[in-house]
């Protein structure tokens, strides 16, 4: 099959979840004998036309010149370019800035959309932007022939809100190799003597709730927060919660470094509350982390009984104060088994290939 992937800034990944997913999926499909094209922003650091067998299509992306509006132009350029190829399938990752152009998709290609999260519910957006995002979501539903939901919660949402069926295929993760303790020296941390949050600085990730719960606890350990503080919300958090026991590491690059920080933490707090299967949650599971997660369908459908849950800061204080290490081996081991059996990249690539073959042969 000839398959295109649009909707990301490009591969190799140096940005986020969708880019990481595109990286693993595209290479996996190439290794299975398929011809795969990934659309990259012309600003991406990788400039060659092929990466590990994946064809790279570079399209002009003016976001660096005109801000967020540039994303819409970039997606338009990708879609126009896709009309020059004879793709069997186009996989659209997200819909925020691309669905308004979906009517321009090549008619002979099958359009499959991975909806990601429920973008219009994100509290960082104004009411006007939320209204547009819901409209864009409707356009994605209108023009896509098939849908992939990366979580059971998103699958149920699509059925209830839009009356459409979707195929559930989550993200994947790779079990970490030996953790590297050198990262601890770099940030002056000690093994299992800190709790950690790794997330984008956005309100719906409940970072403020976690910090408040931590500050109300006995604070026997440091709280480490990893994520860029350059956003408006990040600056707000840094200014409001300027406590010596909170260590703000800012942006930390490299999945190996992040996994080592997760592995050596005492508790890993996952506050994400809007969206599908978050890649960082799977990475925490694959890093032998003891996970404390926000209690919602997106997190619970993945973690099930193998995590501690919270919905308010008092519960976070209790988790920090209580000695829950007795459960650690059992919960951590079960989550590692899930990665091996349910969320390995080999399984995810196989599931996508089978799905693509099924719809392409109809």
C-alpha positions as CSV (number, residue, x, y, z in Angstrom):
1,X,0.0,0.0,0.0
2,X,1.0,3.6,-0.5
3,X,0.3,5.5,2.7
4,X,0.6,9.2,3.7
5,X,0.7,10.6,7.2
6,X,-0.2,14.3,7.6
7,X,-0.9,16.4,10.6
8,X,2.5,16.5,12.3
9,X,5.5,18.8,12.3
10,X,7.4,15.8,10.9
11,X,9.9,13.1,11.7
12,X,12.3,12.2,13.3
13,X,10.5,13.3,16.4
14,X,11.7,16.4,18.2
15,X,8.4,17.8,19.3
16,X,5.6,15.6,20.8
17,X,3.3,12.7,20.9
18,X,1.9,12.7,17.3
19,X,5.4,13.1,15.9
20,X,6.6,10.2,18.0
21,X,3.7,8.1,16.8
22,X,4.3,9.0,13.2
23,X,7.9,8.0,13.6
24,X,7.2,4.5,14.9
25,X,4.2,3.8,12.7
26,X,5.9,4.9,9.4
27,X,9.1,3.0,10.0
28,X,7.1,-0.1,11.1
29,X,4.9,0.0,8.0
30,X,8.0,0.4,5.7
31,X,9.6,-2.6,7.4
32,X,6.4,-4.5,6.4
33,X,6.9,-3.6,2.8
34,X,4.6,-0.6,2.4
35,X,5.5,2.7,0.7
36,X,5.1,5.4,3.3
37,X,5.2,9.2,3.1
38,X,5.3,11.6,6.1
39,X,4.7,15.3,5.6
40,X,7.3,17.5,7.4
41,X,7.4,21.3,8.0
42,X,10.1,22.9,6.0
43,X,11.4,24.2,9.3
44,X,12.1,20.7,10.6
45,X,15.7,20.1,11.4
46,X,15.8,17.0,9.2
47,X,16.2,18.1,5.6
48,X,16.7,14.9,3.6
49,X,14.0,13.3,1.5
50,X,14.2,9.9,3.2
51,X,14.5,8.7,6.8
52,X,14.9,5.0,7.6
53,X,13.1,4.1,4.4
54,X,10.2,6.6,4.9
55,X,9.7,9.2,2.2
56,X,9.8,12.8,3.6
57,X,7.7,15.5,1.9
58,X,8.8,19.0,3.0
59,X,6.0,21.6,2.8
60,X,6.2,25.3,3.5
61,X,5.1,26.2,7.1
62,X,4.8,29.9,7.8
63,X,4.0,29.4,11.5
64,X,7.4,30.9,12.5
65,X,6.4,34.1,10.6
66,X,2.7,34.6,11.4
67,X,2.0,32.4,14.5
68,X,-0.8,29.8,14.8
69,X,-2.5,30.8,11.6
70,X,0.6,29.4,9.8
71,X,-0.5,25.9,10.9
72,X,-3.6,26.2,8.7
73,X,-1.5,27.2,5.7
74,X,1.0,24.4,6.4
75,X,-1.8,21.8,6.4
76,X,-3.3,23.3,3.2
77,X,0.1,22.9,1.5
78,X,0.4,19.3,2.7
79,X,-3.1,18.5,1.3
80,X,-2.5,20.2,-2.0
81,X,0.7,18.2,-2.4
82,X,-1.1,15.0,-1.6
83,X,-3.2,15.5,-4.7
84,X,0.0,14.9,-6.8
85,X,0.4,11.4,-5.5
86,X,-1.7,8.3,-5.8
87,X,-2.0,7.4,-2.2
88,X,-4.2,4.5,-1.2
89,X,-4.7,5.8,2.3
90,X,-4.1,9.2,4.0
91,X,-3.9,9.1,7.8
92,X,-4.8,12.4,9.3
93,X,-3.4,12.9,12.8
94,X,-5.6,15.5,14.5
95,X,-8.0,17.9,12.9
96,X,-7.5,21.3,14.5
97,X,-6.0,23.1,11.5
98,X,-6.5,20.5,8.7
99,X,-10.2,19.6,8.6
100,X,-11.3,22.9,7.1
101,X,-9.3,21.8,4.0
102,X,-10.6,18.2,4.0
103,X,-12.9,18.8,1.0
104,X,-9.7,19.3,-1.0
105,X,-8.3,15.8,-0.2
106,X,-7.7,13.6,-3.2
107,X,-10.9,11.7,-4.0
108,X,-9.3,8.4,-4.8
109,X,-7.5,8.2,-1.5
110,X,-9.2,6.8,1.7
111,X,-9.1,9.4,4.4
112,X,-8.6,8.0,7.9
113,X,-8.6,10.4,10.9
114,X,-7.1,9.8,14.3
115,X,-9.1,12.3,16.3
116,X,-6.6,12.5,19.2
117,X,-8.3,14.3,22.1
118,X,-11.4,16.4,22.5
119,X,-9.6,19.7,21.6
120,X,-12.6,22.0,22.1
121,X,-12.7,21.1,25.8
122,X,-9.2,22.3,26.5
123,X,-9.5,25.2,29.0
124,X,-6.5,27.1,27.6
125,X,-8.7,28.1,24.6
126,X,-11.1,31.0,24.6
127,X,-14.8,30.4,24.0
128,X,-14.4,31.6,20.5
129,X,-11.6,29.2,19.8
130,X,-13.4,26.4,21.5
131,X,-16.4,27.0,19.2
132,X,-14.2,26.9,16.1
133,X,-12.6,23.6,17.3
134,X,-15.9,22.0,17.7
135,X,-16.8,23.1,14.2
136,X,-13.5,21.7,12.9
137,X,-14.2,18.4,14.7
138,X,-17.5,18.3,12.8
139,X,-15.7,18.8,9.5
140,X,-13.3,16.0,10.3
141,X,-16.3,13.7,10.9
142,X,-18.0,14.9,7.8
143,X,-15.1,14.3,5.4
144,X,-13.3,11.3,6.9
145,X,-14.3,7.8,5.7
146,X,-12.9,6.0,8.7
147,X,-11.9,6.9,12.3
148,X,-9.4,5.6,14.7
149,X,-9.8,6.3,18.4
150,X,-6.7,6.0,20.5
151,X,-8.7,5.5,23.7
152,X,-12.0,3.9,24.7
153,X,-13.1,7.3,26.0
154,X,-12.7,8.9,22.5
155,X,-14.4,5.9,20.9
156,X,-17.4,6.4,23.2
157,X,-17.4,10.2,22.6
158,X,-17.4,9.7,18.8
159,X,-20.3,7.3,19.0
160,X,-22.3,9.5,21.4
161,X,-21.5,13.0,20.0
162,X,-21.3,12.2,16.2
163,X,-23.0,8.8,15.8
164,X,-20.0,7.4,14.1
165,X,-18.2,4.1,14.6
166,X,-14.4,4.1,15.1
167,X,-11.7,1.5,15.5
168,X,-9.8,1.5,18.7
169,X,-6.0,1.4,18.3
170,X,-4.0,3.0,21.1
171,X,-0.5,4.4,21.0
172,X,2.5,2.3,21.8
173,X,5.5,2.4,24.0
174,X,8.9,0.8,24.2
175,X,10.1,-0.8,27.4
176,X,13.1,1.1,28.7
177,X,16.6,-0.2,28.8
178,X,18.7,0.2,31.9
179,X,18.0,3.6,33.5
180,X,20.9,6.1,33.5
181,X,21.5,7.6,36.9
182,X,23.8,10.3,35.4
183,X,20.6,12.3,34.8
184,X,20.1,12.5,38.5
185,X,23.5,14.1,39.0
186,X,22.7,16.7,36.3
187,X,19.7,17.9,38.3
188,X,21.0,17.1,41.8
189,X,18.4,14.5,42.5
190,X,18.6,11.3,44.6
191,X,17.0,7.9,43.7
192,X,13.4,7.6,44.9
193,X,13.7,10.8,46.9
194,X,11.4,12.8,44.7
195,X,8.0,12.8,43.1
196,X,7.6,13.9,39.5
197,X,5.2,15.5,37.0
198,X,6.1,15.5,33.3
199,X,3.6,17.4,31.2
200,X,2.9,20.4,29.1
201,X,2.1,23.5,31.2
202,X,-1.6,23.5,30.5
203,X,-4.5,23.9,33.0
204,X,-6.2,20.6,32.0
205,X,-3.1,18.7,33.0
206,X,-4.0,19.5,36.7
207,X,-0.5,20.7,37.5
208,X,-1.8,23.3,39.9
209,X,-3.9,20.7,41.8
210,X,-0.8,18.4,42.1
211,X,1.4,21.3,43.4
212,X,-1.3,22.3,45.9
213,X,-1.6,18.8,47.2
214,X,2.1,18.5,47.5
215,X,2.5,21.7,49.4
216,X,-0.3,20.6,51.8
217,X,1.6,17.3,52.5
218,X,4.4,16.6,54.8
219,X,6.8,17.2,51.9
220,X,9.4,14.5,52.8
221,X,10.5,14.5,49.2
222,X,11.1,17.1,46.5
223,X,8.5,17.6,43.8
224,X,10.1,17.7,40.3
225,X,8.2,19.4,37.4
226,X,9.3,18.8,33.9
227,X,7.8,20.9,31.1
228,X,8.5,24.2,29.3
229,X,7.8,27.2,31.5
230,X,7.7,29.6,28.6
231,X,3.9,29.3,28.1
232,X,1.5,31.8,29.8
233,X,0.4,29.1,32.2
234,X,3.9,27.9,32.9
235,X,5.0,31.4,33.9
236,X,1.9,31.7,36.1
237,X,2.8,28.4,37.9
238,X,6.4,29.4,38.4
239,X,5.5,32.8,39.9
240,X,2.7,31.5,42.1
241,X,4.4,28.4,43.4
242,X,8.0,29.5,44.1
243,X,8.8,27.0,46.8
244,X,12.3,25.7,47.5
245,X,11.1,22.1,47.6
246,X,9.7,22.3,44.1
247,X,12.3,21.8,41.4
248,X,11.4,23.2,38.0
249,X,13.6,21.5,35.4
250,X,11.9,23.1,32.4
251,X,12.1,21.2,29.1
252,X,14.1,18.0,29.2
253,X,15.0,16.5,25.8
254,X,15.5,12.8,25.0
255,X,13.1,9.9,25.8
256,X,16.0,8.1,27.6
257,X,16.5,11.0,30.0
258,X,12.8,11.3,30.6
259,X,12.4,7.6,31.2
260,X,15.3,7.6,33.6
261,X,13.7,10.5,35.6
262,X,10.4,8.5,35.7
263,X,12.1,5.3,36.7
264,X,14.0,6.8,39.7
265,X,11.0,8.8,41.0
266,X,9.0,7.7,44.0
267,X,5.6,8.7,42.6
268,X,4.8,9.7,39.0
269,X,1.8,12.1,38.9
270,X,-0.2,12.0,35.7
271,X,-2.8,14.8,35.7
272,X,-3.9,14.7,32.1
273,X,-7.7,14.9,31.9
274,X,-8.6,15.8,28.3
275,X,-7.7,13.7,25.4
276,X,-7.1,10.1,24.5
277,X,-4.3,7.8,25.4
278,X,-1.5,10.1,26.4
279,X,1.9,8.8,25.2
280,X,3.6,10.0,28.4
281,X,1.3,7.7,30.4
282,X,2.4,4.7,28.4
283,X,6.0,5.8,28.7
284,X,5.6,6.0,32.5
285,X,4.2,2.4,32.5
286,X,7.1,1.3,30.4
287,X,9.6,3.0,32.8
288,X,8.6,1.0,35.9
289,X,6.9,4.0,37.5
290,X,4.5,3.9,40.3
291,X,1.7,6.0,38.8
292,X,-0.8,8.3,40.5
293,X,-3.3,9.4,37.8
294,X,-6.2,11.8,37.5
295,X,-9.4,9.7,37.8
296,X,-11.0,9.9,34.3
297,X,-12.0,7.4,31.6
298,X,-9.0,8.1,29.5
299,X,-6.5,7.2,32.2
300,X,-8.5,4.4,33.8
301,X,-9.2,2.5,30.6
302,X,-5.4,2.1,30.3
303,X,-4.3,1.8,33.9
304,X,-7.3,0.0,35.2
305,X,-6.6,-1.1,38.8
306,X,-2.8,-0.6,38.5
307,X,-2.6,2.9,39.7
308,X,-3.6,5.3,42.5
309,X,-6.1,7.9,41.5
310,X,-7.0,11.5,42.5
311,X,-9.6,14.1,41.6
312,X,-8.6,16.8,44.2
313,X,-5.6,18.1,46.0
314,X,-6.4,16.4,49.4
315,X,-6.1,13.0,47.7
316,X,-2.7,14.0,46.4
317,X,-1.6,15.0,49.9
318,X,-2.8,11.6,51.2
319,X,-0.9,9.7,48.5
320,X,2.3,11.5,49.2
321,X,2.0,11.1,53.0
322,X,0.9,7.4,53.0
323,X,3.3,4.6,52.6
324,X,2.1,2.9,49.4
325,X,5.3,1.2,48.4
326,X,3.9,-2.1,49.6
327,X,1.8,-2.1,46.4
328,X,4.7,-0.9,44.2
329,X,6.0,-4.1,42.8
330,X,2.5,-5.5,42.0
331,X,1.2,-2.3,40.2
332,X,4.5,-1.6,38.4
333,X,4.8,-5.2,37.2
334,X,1.3,-5.3,35.9
335,X,1.7,-2.1,33.9
336,X,4.9,-3.4,32.4
337,X,3.0,-6.6,31.3
338,X,0.4,-4.3,29.7
339,X,3.1,-2.6,27.6
340,X,4.4,-6.0,26.5
341,X,1.0,-7.5,25.7
342,X,-1.2,-4.6,24.7
343,X,0.9,-1.5,23.9
344,X,4.1,-2.6,22.2
345,X,4.9,-0.8,19.0
346,X,5.0,-4.1,17.1
347,X,1.3,-4.7,18.1
348,X,0.3,-1.2,17.3
349,X,1.9,-1.3,13.8
350,X,0.3,-4.7,13.2
351,X,-3.1,-3.4,14.1
352,X,-2.8,-0.4,11.8
353,X,-1.6,-2.6,9.0
354,X,-4.5,-5.0,9.4
355,X,-6.9,-2.1,9.5
356,X,-5.5,-0.4,6.4
357,X,-5.5,-3.7,4.5
358,X,-9.2,-4.2,5.5
359,X,-10.4,-0.8,4.3
360,X,-8.2,-0.8,1.2
361,X,-9.6,-4.1,0.0
362,X,-13.3,-3.1,0.3
